[in-house]
Amino acid sequence: MFQPLYVAATGLSAMEEEILNITNNLANAKTVGFKKGRAEMESLFYVEKSFQDTLYEAMSGYETNPIGVEYGTGVRVAATPSDFTQGAMDVTNNPLDVAIQGTGFLQFKMPDGSAAYGRAGNLHIDNEGNLVDPNGRLLDPEVVIPEGTTSVVFQQDGTILVAVNNEKEYSEIGQLNLARFTNPAGLKSIGQNLYAASEASGEPMMGIPNENGYGSLNQYALEQSNVDVISEMMKMVMVQRVFDTVTKAVQSYEGMLTSLEKMKQ
């Protein structure tokens, strides 16, 4: 009797989750290296009911097989994968800003020793000279900027060069590598512009930028969010309309139940 209400409830819940995903995308429209999420829907299992068309049998004289009727039981959000399409490049005047053009992730070391991966290349130097992300997580492999460094150069292949005390000669101090995954959409978001490897993403494959399909590095630039604000706003309007329509269906069903109760009295 109340199955339509259950189906409607699954629809309202799915629309609520999609609105949440869209809102998160819009909130991070200006976040460096942010990758928008996408809510993927799937129908719930179907219930089959069978009945005999006795009226047809009586009129035709032929026996009929049971007629099967399938009823859907609703919808749910099956996954919310990230879309890793390239974001726009924003030119800056900070030598520690590095943007990845193409495939790859920077690797950072978490406090517990595990690895995390991100596209945001707004690097900083901590009090010990280490290159870190804005939250102090060490770049992995670690890179230490020598004391007295007056110029830092990131080459497209990840080679890091520095000049100390305004010297004209540059010396190599490290190599910035990139991580690549078989299925980046399977990465697990852990917040603060970072992702963790999962069974769905596969294990990371480390490589040198500009080689074997890895992206290149651009100094004095940052990759911006790949969120299209206008597109997300259009999605929000469509989801809101579906939400309102399902709500009206619930109200109509409640009206039918009220009419049925009055008929019984």
Protein Blocks (a to p, Z undefined) as FASTA:
>chain_A
ZZmmmmmmmmmmmmmmmmmmmmmmmmmmmgghiacdddddddddddddddddfklmmmno
pacddddddddebdcdfbdcddfbdcdddddfbfkbccdehedddddddfkopacddfbl
cdcddfkopacdfkopacdddddddehiabdcddfkopacddeehiabdcdfbdcddddd
fblmlpccebjhiacddfknopaddddehiahiacddehiacddfbdfklmmmmmmmmmm
mmmmmmmmmmmmmmmmmmmmmmmZZ
